[in-house]
């Protein structure tokens, strides 16, 4: 799944800008977009626009990708807290084995039923 990371520090209207990334012809299969504010080298704030779903409370793969991109850009450390609307995640990209580890709560966000 393609992901596009855009580092922003200002507030933004995600409902206006998110669809512009998702449906941009540069991404024929559409794309997820993580809007990120780097607070410190070990702490970022992230808002997510997911293709087909719109604004979501969190995205674990997006949080991992954000930390990796931040490390490669020299902006964050390999251990980083990522604050999302759905709650914080701790991401660690271990140098010893090159694996990415995500730690955070698993909570029920919605429930419902669908007639079949």
C-alpha positions as YAML, in Angstrom:
chain: A
units: angstrom
residues:
- id: 1
  name: UNK
  ca: [0.00, 0.00, 0.00]
- id: 2
  name: UNK
  ca: [1.50, 3.34, -0.96]
- id: 3
  name: UNK
  ca: [2.01, 5.90, 1.80]
- id: 4
  name: UNK
  ca: [2.89, 9.55, 1.43]
- id: 5
  name: UNK
  ca: [4.36, 11.42, 4.41]
- id: 6
  name: UNK
  ca: [4.02, 15.17, 4.67]
- id: 7
  name: UNK
  ca: [5.62, 16.99, 7.58]
- id: 8
  name: UNK
  ca: [3.54, 19.95, 8.75]
- id: 9
  name: UNK
  ca: [3.66, 21.98, 11.93]
- id: 10
  name: UNK
  ca: [0.59, 24.15, 11.36]
- id: 11
  name: UNK
  ca: [-3.02, 23.15, 11.89]
- id: 12
  name: UNK
  ca: [-4.69, 22.04, 8.71]
- id: 13
  name: UNK
  ca: [-8.13, 21.22, 7.38]
- id: 14
  name: UNK
  ca: [-7.62, 17.48, 6.88]
- id: 15
  name: UNK
  ca: [-11.07, 17.13, 5.28]
- id: 16
  name: UNK
  ca: [-10.05, 19.58, 2.56]
- id: 17
  name: UNK
  ca: [-6.48, 18.44, 1.93]
- id: 18
  name: UNK
  ca: [-6.73, 14.68, 2.65]
- id: 19
  name: UNK
  ca: [-8.83, 13.84, -0.43]
- id: 20
  name: UNK
  ca: [-6.47, 15.86, -2.63]
- id: 21
  name: UNK
  ca: [-3.64, 13.48, -1.74]
- id: 22
  name: UNK
  ca: [-5.80, 10.34, -1.81]
- id: 23
  name: UNK
  ca: [-7.16, 11.03, -5.31]
- id: 24
  name: UNK
  ca: [-4.08, 12.67, -6.86]
- id: 25
  name: UNK
  ca: [-3.26, 11.10, -10.26]
- id: 26
  name: UNK
  ca: [0.33, 10.60, -9.08]
- id: 27
  name: UNK
  ca: [-1.10, 7.76, -6.93]
- id: 28
  name: UNK
  ca: [-3.30, 5.68, -9.29]
- id: 29
  name: UNK
  ca: [-4.06, 3.18, -6.50]
- id: 30
  name: UNK
  ca: [-4.75, 6.13, -4.14]
- id: 31
  name: UNK
  ca: [-2.70, 6.75, -1.02]
- id: 32
  name: UNK
  ca: [-2.76, 7.14, 2.74]
- id: 33
  name: UNK
  ca: [-1.33, 10.39, 4.08]
- id: 34
  name: UNK
  ca: [0.20, 11.01, 7.49]
- id: 35
  name: UNK
  ca: [0.31, 14.65, 8.56]
- id: 36
  name: UNK
  ca: [3.07, 14.96, 11.15]
- id: 37
  name: UNK
  ca: [4.28, 17.59, 13.58]
- id: 38
  name: UNK
  ca: [7.68, 16.87, 15.16]
- id: 39
  name: UNK
  ca: [7.49, 18.06, 18.78]
- id: 40
  name: UNK
  ca: [10.89, 16.71, 19.89]
- id: 41
  name: UNK
  ca: [13.29, 14.05, 18.59]
- id: 42
  name: UNK
  ca: [11.36, 11.47, 20.64]
- id: 43
  name: UNK
  ca: [7.79, 12.76, 20.26]
- id: 44
  name: UNK
  ca: [5.60, 13.51, 17.25]
- id: 45
  name: UNK
  ca: [1.93, 14.26, 16.69]
- id: 46
  name: UNK
  ca: [0.22, 12.62, 13.71]
- id: 47
  name: UNK
  ca: [-3.16, 12.89, 11.97]
- id: 48
  name: UNK
  ca: [-4.15, 10.26, 9.41]
- id: 49
  name: UNK
  ca: [-6.10, 10.32, 6.14]
- id: 50
  name: UNK
  ca: [-6.63, 6.73, 4.92]
- id: 51
  name: UNK
  ca: [-7.64, 5.91, 1.38]
- id: 52
  name: UNK
  ca: [-11.22, 4.76, 1.22]
- id: 53
  name: UNK
  ca: [-11.88, 5.62, 4.88]
- id: 54
  name: UNK
  ca: [-10.99, 9.30, 5.29]
- id: 55
  name: UNK
  ca: [-9.81, 10.64, 8.64]
- id: 56
  name: UNK
  ca: [-9.19, 7.81, 11.10]
- id: 57
  name: UNK
  ca: [-8.28, 7.71, 14.78]
- id: 58
  name: UNK
  ca: [-4.98, 5.91, 14.19]
- id: 59
  name: UNK
  ca: [-2.82, 3.97, 11.75]
- id: 60
  name: UNK
  ca: [-0.13, 1.68, 13.13]
- id: 61
  name: UNK
  ca: [1.67, 1.12, 9.84]
- id: 62
  name: UNK
  ca: [1.54, 4.86, 9.19]
- id: 63
  name: UNK
  ca: [3.03, 5.55, 12.63]
- id: 64
  name: UNK
  ca: [5.85, 3.08, 11.91]
- id: 65
  name: UNK
  ca: [6.47, 4.60, 8.48]
- id: 66
  name: UNK
  ca: [6.50, 8.07, 10.01]
- id: 67
  name: UNK
  ca: [9.21, 7.15, 12.51]
- id: 68
  name: UNK
  ca: [11.34, 5.42, 9.86]
- id: 69
  name: UNK
  ca: [11.01, 8.42, 7.54]
- id: 70
  name: UNK
  ca: [11.80, 10.75, 10.43]
- id: 71
  name: UNK
  ca: [14.92, 8.77, 11.34]
- id: 72
  name: UNK
  ca: [16.10, 8.70, 7.72]
- id: 73
  name: UNK
  ca: [15.56, 12.47, 7.51]
- id: 74
  name: UNK
  ca: [17.46, 13.00, 10.78]
- id: 75
  name: UNK
  ca: [14.43, 14.52, 12.54]
- id: 76
  name: UNK
  ca: [13.53, 11.87, 15.14]
- id: 77
  name: UNK
  ca: [15.18, 9.11, 17.17]
- id: 78
  name: UNK
  ca: [14.70, 5.38, 16.65]
- id: 79
  name: UNK
  ca: [12.44, 5.29, 19.73]
- id: 80
  name: UNK
  ca: [9.59, 7.74, 19.40]
- id: 81
  name: UNK
  ca: [6.16, 8.41, 20.88]
- id: 82
  name: UNK
  ca: [3.51, 9.06, 18.22]
- id: 83
  name: UNK
  ca: [0.39, 10.85, 19.46]
- id: 84
  name: UNK
  ca: [-2.71, 10.10, 17.39]
- id: 85
  name: UNK
  ca: [-6.36, 11.11, 17.95]
- id: 86
  name: UNK
  ca: [-7.04, 7.51, 19.08]
- id: 87
  name: UNK
  ca: [-4.19, 7.47, 21.60]
- id: 88
  name: UNK
  ca: [-0.41, 7.28, 21.78]
- id: 89
  name: UNK
  ca: [1.82, 4.61, 20.24]
- id: 90
  name: UNK
  ca: [5.46, 3.89, 21.04]
- id: 91
  name: UNK
  ca: [7.48, 3.00, 17.94]
- id: 92
  name: UNK
  ca: [10.97, 1.53, 18.08]
- id: 93
  name: UNK
  ca: [13.12, 0.85, 15.00]
- id: 94
  name: UNK
  ca: [15.85, -1.39, 16.42]
- id: 95
  name: UNK
  ca: [19.24, -0.99, 14.88]
- id: 96
  name: UNK
  ca: [20.32, -4.45, 16.13]
- id: 97
  name: UNK
  ca: [17.85, -6.41, 13.99]
- id: 98
  name: UNK
  ca: [16.35, -3.68, 11.73]
- id: 99
  name: UNK
  ca: [12.86, -4.61, 12.98]
- id: 100
  name: UNK
  ca: [10.16, -2.09, 13.83]
- id: 101
  name: UNK
  ca: [8.18, -2.59, 17.04]
- id: 102
  name: UNK
  ca: [4.91, -0.87, 17.90]
- id: 103
  name: UNK
  ca: [3.47, -0.76, 21.41]
- id: 104
  name: UNK
  ca: [0.16, 0.74, 22.37]
- id: 105
  name: UNK
  ca: [-3.33, 0.04, 23.66]
- id: 106
  name: UNK
  ca: [-5.90, -2.04, 21.82]
- id: 107
  name: UNK
  ca: [-9.31, -0.54, 22.51]
- id: 108
  name: UNK
  ca: [-12.79, -1.00, 21.12]
- id: 109
  name: UNK
  ca: [-13.59, 2.07, 19.05]
- id: 110
  name: UNK
  ca: [-16.91, 1.05, 17.45]
- id: 111
  name: UNK
  ca: [-19.40, -1.79, 17.44]
- id: 112
  name: UNK
  ca: [-22.39, -2.58, 15.30]
- id: 113
  name: UNK
  ca: [-24.20, -5.19, 13.29]
- id: 114
  name: UNK
  ca: [-24.91, -5.71, 9.63]
- id: 115
  name: UNK
  ca: [-27.95, -7.62, 8.42]
- id: 116
  name: UNK
  ca: [-27.09, -10.39, 5.97]
...
